[in-house]
């Protein structure tokens, strides 16, 4: 189990390294191809919406096979080959399509790996999901830092090629380690179970939870997509400084994820989400209204830190709502998070056309929307609990 809790997060970090580089590469790509903020937002949306197509099939496949380790090993090579090909893309649409396909390999990792961890430690879902998420978030710390400095010496294409090295290294490691991943004892998911899962998510409580998850990640994605561009184009900082700011937010959020996830295991997850969202709204308001660069930067770092830190609680609440088939459920939830949530990058790009600082107001409004939805879900849950109590 110890080896699992070390190698799975490391694998997550390696697979997310190249996709994490895209956030800081984005301004360089925009400058190289002459893209506007809305076109850049569209490129990022194509990348993440396309990648999200891999989540649900991977989750279903993971629940149908017993040896998930082999599936995990394949994802590293998919990522490495895909992003190397993307570095040779000649134009906007070619780059967007190849990034989308490359991202599917990274997307496939998530429901399979988290499904393995949740199955092995069902009573500590929040904690293990937080530990897994920490590996991915650490890639969004190391990768932006690396990319920010590499762009001082190389163009975005060479920098992207260097960014696939962690995936290649872990791909080699997993050739041997995949055999040590425990086989799943669960039976293959049936069509009847899939229909039952679908019906559950179509219930009012499920729809509200889906909308809450989508608006939450739209807020985060709008910040992540436009903050590096804002720092460089509006405040005049270098790519290295933008990488440091971005990495700082991801680092603090990464450290807090397993802590808050473990705390939410013994508390109401929706209350944890409500508090985190409320504080994020305040940070968005400060970043939008302030004229002082250091205050804006501090607010942005804290804003992204808060939103990243509550991610494991969001995932755990979704698994608990579904009640069965963790990998399939997580595959569906990741589609909502990174597929629908990626529309936040598109919205951020269009709002950024009117002024990049306006994107922070958009993020605050999206966080407010997710907070309201979470409050409704929480109130409904409390009402059901009271109805079950004996008179």
Number of C-alpha atoms within 10 A of each C-alpha: 11 6 10 17 13 13 19 23 24 21 27 27 27 30 33 30 29 32 24 23 26 23 24 30 25 21 25 19 18 18 12 11 13 13 18 16 26 18 17 27 29 24 26 26 27 25 26 29 23 24 25 30 22 24 30 23 17 25 28 24 20 30 26 18 16 16 18 22 23 16 18 26 23 16 23 28 21 21 29 25 16 22 26 21 17 21 17 15 17 10 9 17 12 13 19 21 18 23 28 26 24 27 28 25 27 29 29 28 28 27 29 27 25 27 27 24 24 20 17 16 15 13 11 17 26 30 24 25 27 31 27 27 26 27 25 24 30 26 27 29 27 22 26 32 23 19 27 24 17 18 20 11 10 12 14 22 20 15 21 26 18 16 25 25 16 21 28 19 15 21 25 14 14 22 14 12 17 18 14 13 19 17 13 19 11 12 11 16 16 12 9 9 13 15 11 13 17 15 11 16 20 13 11 11 16 18 14 18 22 21 18 26 25 26 27 29 28 30 36 26 28 27 26 21 27 27 26 26 26 21 23 16 13 14 10 12 14 16 25 20 18 25 26 19 22 30 25 21 25 30 23 20 28 29 20 21 31 25 17 22 29 21 16 24 17 10 11 13 23 21 15 17 24 21 13 20 27 17 16 26 22 17 25 28 19 21 27 21 13 13 11 9 13 11 14 22 18 15 22 25 24 22 30 24 25 27 23 25 29 28 25 29 28 24 24 24 19 21 22 12 15 18 12 12 22 27 30 28 28 27 30 25 23 26 24 23 28 26 25 21 27 32 25 32 31 26 21 32 27 20 22 23 15 11 13 22 23 17 30 30 22 23 30 27 17 24 29 21 19 27 24 16 21 24 17 17 20 17 13 13 14 11 11 10 10 11 10 8 7 5 5
